[in-house]
Amino acid sequence: MGRLAVGMNANALNGVLEELHAKYPALFKGEEGSGEDVVVWDVAGAPTVDIGAPDKKSWDSATDARGNTPPAAPMPDEGVLRLTLVDTSAHVGTSSRNIIDGKDVEVYLQISTDGGKIGAVPLAVRTDTSGMSGWDQEAVEELLPKILQVAAGAVSGITIPTIEPFGTRISFTDYAVETTSTHLVLTADAHVSPGTGAEWPDAPPGVSGQGSYPTDDLWILIDRDLAGDFLQVAVDHTEEVRWGQETRYLTTVQSHDVRVLYAVEPDGIKLGEDPRTVALRVAVSELFFFLDGTNLDVVMEPREVIATAEIIDVTSTDLRYKVTDISGFRWFWPSEGSILKEFIESYLDGHCQEDAWKWVRDKWVGQERTISLGTGLDYTFQAGGTQVTGRATPRGIDDFEGQLLVKADVHIV
């Protein structure tokens, strides 16, 4: 089990709101209720978000859901968003005359998580009533609590998704949400199923607490335990190595049939101090060498090798990496000085470029390779009665205090 954190600042959130407003304008207008209790609203401009509580003057001039001005409850200091409904017109009841007409309306929301869903608790709402008649100001006081309920409902109930790269389910529990001075941050425990195989005895632990966060507009921070689990799953599903399956090939040397049979298994993964560097332990579970049908009892030592690699990039569909080294090993035959050994050495010279270790290194080391993740980072959610899809596009990876940092952009598609 590992820990995941996702952070978005106001720039990222406002970009999403602007795209959402442009592509789904019907989400920002409508009516709730009936008869004298109907609320009719139209947000003509793209809403904006600021992170953090309002100042005391703004809070004291706001109205809560029960119509109290100032609000009866104190302003919380954690998890608060200030949502501005830009160029808003609204009225309540059967009259078609807008009481709020082309004004900005500030809504104060507390973001929370419950049962795998993101929710918004409506705290208070305010707008500038200067220049209004006393009658209209009273009508606004009646209208604002209803607008507050409408705004809170629009951002509630968004389900936190599972991720299924390679068909392997990564689910999340123990959600928490917080606001820093710049970011809205969602954290969760991540569970990878099925299990990801053996660990090295000295595998570094995951980070249990987070003292600071990245500053990018949108980031995904993956602790060491989760990064190791994810990379182990990526290794298990690579199509370039047939893990656990016997690989056979036949060649001819000096008119003799030579058959080689081997199988390899991944046997644990370990992140370096920089989590973009990885060491994979590979166990050679089978190795046979047949000459004219006779097993030559080839010996390999050691039977485990270490492949080190560097993660170059992660996209929404692929992981690119480069193998940087493979630890040394050798094949040998106990019958020293025999004509059989000379024959085998002739085979190795001609077909394995002097020896098996060099042949493996030349095949793998220094070349960029790609593992398909098998899934994009699209997320579909319901906004009102409309199904909306957001897409996160990674744009680089980095090391952040020993954890794997994925920088990303997000758009409405």
N, C-alpha and C positions, 0 to 999 in steps of 0.2 A: 504494500500500500504506500502511496506517495501523496504529495500535496500539490495542488494546482492553484495558481492565482491569476486572475485576469483583471487588468486595469484599463480604464478609459478616462481620459480627461475631457474637459469641456469641448475642445476642438473636435475630438472624435465623436462625441455624443451629438454635437450640433451638426456635424456633417451628415450623420444618420438621419436626424430630424429634418434637415433640409431636403434630402433625397426622398424621405418618406412623404413629406408635404407635397413635393412636386409630382411624385408618381401615384400617390393615393390621396388626392385632395378631399375625397368624400369622407375620409377618416376624421377630418378636422371641421366638420360641420354636421348638424343634425338636430334632433330633438329627443328629449327624454320626458317621460310622464305623459299626462293627458289633462285636458281641461285647464282649470286655473293653476294647476301645478306643473304644466308643461314648461320645459326649459328649451328654448331655441337658441342655437349658437352658431357662429361662423368665425373661424380663426383664419383670416385672410393671409397673414404672413407666416413664414416658417417659424415654429416655436424655437426657443433657445433655452439652454440649461446652464446654470452656474452651480458649482459644487460648494456645499457648506451652508451654514445657517445665515439668515439675514441679520442686518444690524438691528439694534434694539428699537430704533425709531420705526423701521419698517415693520418689525414684528408687532409693536404696540398699535400700529394703525391697521393691522390685518384682522380678519374676521374668521372665527373657527366654524366648525360644522353646525354648531348650535346657535350661531348668530352672535356670539360674544365678541366685542371689540373693546379692548385687546383680547386675544384668546385666553381662555380660562387656564389652560395648562402652560407651564414654562416651555420655552423652545429647547428641544433636545440638542445636544452638541455633537451627535454622531449620526452618520447616515442620512444627512439632510440634503435634498436637491431643491434648487430654486428654479422652477419651470416658468418661463415667461411665454404667455400666449399672445403673440404679436398681432396687432391690428384686429382686435376681437370685437365683434358685435354680438349682442345677446339681449334677449328679453324673456320674461316669465309671464305665463298666462296666455290668454287668447288674443291679446292685443298684438298687432304687428309692429308697433313702434319699439325700436331698440332703445333700451334704457342705457346699456353700455354700447357705445357707437364708435367703432374704430379706435379703441383704446388698448393699451397693453395691460394684461392681467397677470399678476404674479401669483403663482401657486407654490406653496411650501409643502413638500412631501418628505416623508421618512421612508426610505427603502428598507425592506426586510426580506427574509427568506422563510418559507414555511412549506414543508412537505415537498421539496423539490421545485417550488415555484417562487418567482420573484414577485413581490407585492409592494404596493405603495400605500402607506397610511396617510390619509389627508390630514394635514395639520391646520393650515390656514390659507387664506387668499386675500389679496388686496389689489385695488386699482386706484388711480388718481380720480377723485370726485370733485376736484376744484372746478368751479365754473358751473356746476350742476345746480339746479333748483333744489330746494329742500325736499320737495316731493320725490324728485328723481333720486336724491341721495338715500331716501328711505327705501325706495324700490331696489336700489343697488344692494342695500343691506340684506334685503330678502333674497336677492338673486345670487349673491356671492356664495353662500353655503351650498346652493344647488350646483353652481359651476364647480365648486371644490369636489363634490362627489363625482361629477362627470369626468373631471381631469384625472382623479385618482383611479377610476375604473379603466381608463384608457391605457394605463401602464401596469396594471395588476394582472396576475395570473399567467405571466410568461413562464413557460416550463423550461427548466434547466435541462439541456439535452444530454444524452449519452453519445459517445463517439464509438464508431466501429471500424477502425482501420484494419484491413486484411480480414474483415469478418470477425475480429476479436473485440469483444465488448469491453469498453472502458466506461464504467459508471461512477457516479459521484454521490457522496453523502456528506453529512456534517457541514452544510453550507454556512457561510457567514458573509456578511456584507459590511463594509466600512467605507468611510470617506477620509481621504487625506486632505491636505490643503489644496491638492490639484487633481486628484483622481477618485473615481468611484471604483472600488476594488471588491471583487467577488472571489472568495476562496472556498475550496472544497477538498475533502479527501477523495482520492481517486483509487478505484479498484479495477485491476486488470484481470480478465477472465478469458481463457483458462490461465493457469499458472505459467510462469515464465522460466522454469527450469532452475538449474543450480546456480548458486552464488559462490564467489570466492570467499574464503574465510575472512579476509580483511577488506571486504567490500565496504566502502564508506557509507555512513548512515545518512539518511535524508535530513534536511534542515527542519527542525521542529518549530522554530519561530522565525519571524521575518522582521528585522529591524528597520529596513528601508525598502523602497520600491524603485523600479526604473522610472525614468522621466519621459519616455516616448509617449506619443498620443495614445496608442493602443499597444498593449503588450500582453504576452502570455508567459508566465514564469513557472517553470517545471522543476520541482525539486529533484535531488539526485536519485532518490528511490524510484520516483515515477519515470524519470528519464531513463534509468537503467531498465525498468520493466518494458517501457515502450521500445527501446532499442533492441531488447532481447526478442520482442515480438517481431520487429522488423527483420532481424537476422533469421528467425525461424521461418519467415515467409519469403525470403529471397528466392528467386527462381534460378539464380546462377549456380547454386550449390544444391545438390540433391541430398539433403541431410538424412543420414540413417539408411539411405538406399545404396545397394551395391552398385558401384560403377565398374564396368568391364570394358576393356578394349583389347583388340588383337592386332599384333603386328608380326612382321617376319624379319628375322635377323639371320643372315648367312644360311638361308633356306630352312631355318627352323621356326616353328610357330612359337611365339611368345605371347602369353596371356597375362594381363595384370588385372587384379580384382581388388578393390578397396572400398571402404565406407568411412565416412567421417560424421561426427556428431558435435554440435555446439555444446559446450560444457561450462557455461558461465560467462558473464560479461562484467567489465569493471570500467567505470568512468575515471578519467584522469582528473587532476586538479582543475583543469579547464574541462568542463563537461562536454565540449565538442570533440575531445579526444577519447578514444575508446580502445580497450584491449579485450579481445575475444579469445577465450581458450577453446581450442579445437582438439577433440580426442579422435585418434584414428582407431576405430573399433575393429576394423578388419583390414588385413593386408596379405595378399597371396600373389605369388609369382610362379607361373607355370611355364616350363620349357618342354615342348613336345608332350604336354599332358602330365608332366611330373612336377610336383610342388617342390620349389627350391628352398623352402624354409627361410624366406627373407626376414631379416630382423630390422626393425626401425627403432632408433632411440634418439631422443625420448619419444614415447608414443603420443605425447601431447605437444602441440605447438601453440605459440601465442601470436596472433595477428593483431597489429595495432592499426587503427584507422582514424581518420579525421572527417568529421561531418562538415561538408562544405556548405550545404544550403538545404532548406526545407521549403517546399512550395505546398500549395493546397492539395496536390496529388502525388508528389514525389519527394523522396529523400535522396540527396546526392552525397556521395562519400568517396574517399580515396584511401586505399590501403597504403600505409606508410612503411611497414616493415613486417617481416615474418621471422620468428625465431628459428635458429638453426636446428637441423636434424640430419640424420644420415641413414641410409640403407646399407646393410652389409650381410655377407654370408659367412658362416663359420668356417667353411672349407677354404682356408687361406692357401694361396699358391696353386690352386687347382685350375685345370683348363676351363672348368665351369665358371670360376670367378672371372677369368680373363674374358670369357664369352659375355658374361653379364656386364662387365665394365665396357665392353665394346657396344653393348646395347645402350647403356646409359650415355656413353659419349655420342652415339648417333641419334638418340631419340629423346633424351632428357637434358640435352645441352650440358654435358659433363656430369651432373649429378641431379638427384631428384629435388634437393632443396633449391638449387639455382633455377631449375625448371619452374618450380612453383613461384619463386620470387619474380621471375621474368614475366610470368603470366598475370600476376596480381598486383605487385607493388608499383605505385606511381600512376596508376590509371584511375580516372574518374568513372564511377559506376552509379547506377540509379536503382533504387528500390521503389516500386510503385506502392503508394499507401492504399490504393484501392478505394479511396473515398475522398471527396472534396470537403471543404470546411463550410458547407452551406448549412444554414439553420432556418427552419420554417416555423413560424409562430402565428398565432391568431391575434389580430389587432381589430377589436370590435368583431364584426362578422367577416372580416377580410383576411385571407391567408397571405402572409408576407414572407418573403425569403431574404435573409441577409447572408452575405458572403464575406468571410474573413480571408484575406490574401496575405500569407507571410511574405515579408520583404527583407528577410535577413535574420541570422541567428548570432548570438553572442554569449559570452560568459558574464553572469551577474552574480558576484559573490559566491562563486562555486556552483551556481544553479544555471540551468539552460534557459536562456532568454530568447523568445521568438518575438520579433517585431512584426507588426501586421497593420494592414489597412482593412476597413470594413465598409461595405457598400450594400445598398438595397438593390436587388436585381429583379 
